[in-house]
Structures are given as structure tokens and as C-alpha cells.
Amino acid sequence: MKLISPGGSSTAGARAPAGMQITALPACETTRRLLAVEYARLHWRLKTVTRADSAEGWWLVQVSSTSLSKPPRPLLSELAASPVPPMSAVQVLDGSPCLRFFGLKGPGDEVYDLVGHDGLLGLRPGNKTGEATAFVSREASVNIFKKITGQAPGPEPIPVRQATGWAQVAGGAARESSLRVLLDVPEKGKSFTKKPANATATVFHSQAAPPAQDGWDAKADKADTNDVIPDDWEDDA
């Protein structure tokens, strides 16, 4: 496993904190980053940190273990051997309540930490830069919103109470966070009037994998390809 120094640069002798291993994934475009981070966060309970690559539209992702990290069941290899994925491996996001985040500084890795695992179904990019949509269970939606804002949901976005990077002003008071969130709950049994970006079903099953290649080869091959979020979780690495 390739360890990363605290400053983010890769060195042969770098050490991770005690009990933690950190690895850097090959540079990846938006779709592959989303799949890798979602699988690592929701299913392996790993921590991820994403920063922009020097090439526009590409990302560098660091993955590290936590005290909660554990292999998911079933594994992708087990799902690949099954012609039909079990219903437990399918998350239908369309029609689920969602938390719309505004003012993110990156692609939204910190949203997983803010929302937590309980009730979180999936995270998708928003319609604009700095936005992300977290789909949550109907039962947990209001409680999650109150947890991260300290307020009841309203018609306008509300500042996140414990957002990463809250600044301190004179006297030690916390400055209001630029990160805001809005709870959108469709009527039960109905989809959104205006569907959020990428509100597709997430299905964890396999298809035939393309020839293996590293992140830099993929950059050249994908230079003129539009990002489309697929309906499966196959990893062709």
C-alpha cells in the first residue's frame, strides 16, 4: 500500500498515523471518482479526501482506513458471480428525500462526514460547481437536517452548523458557514417535480470489464468523453 505524507505528497518512507493506512488512487475523471468514493465511503466505511488534478475534470483521491472500516457483504466479486443482484444491493434514489448542499469547496467528500452513515443512501453532484445532493431515507431526513444545522427545515438553504473550515473572528466567535443545505422531500410515492441531477438507481452488479489501464492512459482515452453516471458499480481496475 502506498502511504501518503500528512502534507499530501507521496514519499517512499512516509508514515501514516498509528493504525491507519492511506493509499492514493490513480488519477480519475468525475464518474470514476464518484464510484470509487461512494463505494469506499458507504460500503467499506473508509475515509476519502479528493483534490483537483492539474488536468481539468480529473481528480486525485486518497483513501484511508478508520476504526469503523470493514469489508462489505456481499463483495463486488460475489455480486459479479450472481446473474441477478440481490435487492439489498440496490439503492433506488429517485423519489427519496434529499439534502441539497451549496457552497462546497470541492466535490463533496465532507458531506459523507456531515450526514453520517445512518440514513444516507447516496451522494451525487449538483447542477453547478460547489453543489452536491445527498439522498437520505424518509425516516431520517428531518433528524439529519436538524443535526447538521441545529434548525428545522425551511424553504431556503440554511448554514451548516459544523461545516469543515468554519473561521474564527475577533473574540473567538464562529463566523457563519458559507456551506448551506436545503431539505427537499417529495410527496410520498412521487418523484421530484424537477428531478435532481443524477437521481438514478444505483445497482451494484457487473458487466464485462474493458482492458486494464492506468489513470494516465485513461486520461488520454477519455479526453473528449462526456461524464455519464452509470447504473452499476463495476470497477475495471
C-alpha positions, 0 to 999 in steps of 0.5 A: 500500500502506498502511504501518503505524507500528512502534507499530501505528497507521496514519499517512499518512507512516509508514515501514516498515523498509528493504525491507519493506512492511506493509499492514493488512487490513480488519477480519475475523471468525475464518474470514476471518482464518484464510484470509487468514493461512494463505494469506499465511503458507504460500503467499506466505511473508509475515509476519502479526501479528493483534490483537483488534478492539474488536468481539468475534470480529473481528480486525485483521491486518497483513501484511508482506513478508520476504526469503523472500516470493514469489508462489505457483504456481499463483495463486488466479486460475489455480486459479479458471480450472481446473474441477478443482484440481490435487492439489498444491493440496490439503492433506488434514489429517485423519489427519496428525500434529499439534502441539497448542499451549496457552497462546497469547496470541492466535490463533496467528500465532507458531506459523507462526514456531515450526514453520517452513515445512518440514513444516507443512501447516496451522494451525487453532484449538483447542477453547478460547481460547489453543489452536491445532493445527498439522498437520505431515507424518509425516516431520517431526513428531518433528524439529519437536517436538524443535526447538521444545522441545529434548525428545522427545515425551511424553504431556503438553504440554511448554514451548516452548523459544523461545516469543515473550515468554519473561521474564527473572528475577533473574540473567538466567535464562529463566523457563519458557514458559507456551506448551506443545505436545503431539505427537499422531500417529495410527496410520498410515492412521487418523484421530484417535480424537477428531478435532481441531477443524477437521481438514478438507481444505483445497482451494484452488479457487473458487466464485462470489464474493458482492458486494464489501464492506468489513470494516465492512459485513461486520461488520454482515452477519455479526453473528449468523453462526456461524464455519464453516471452509470447504473452499476458499480463495476470497477475495471481496475 
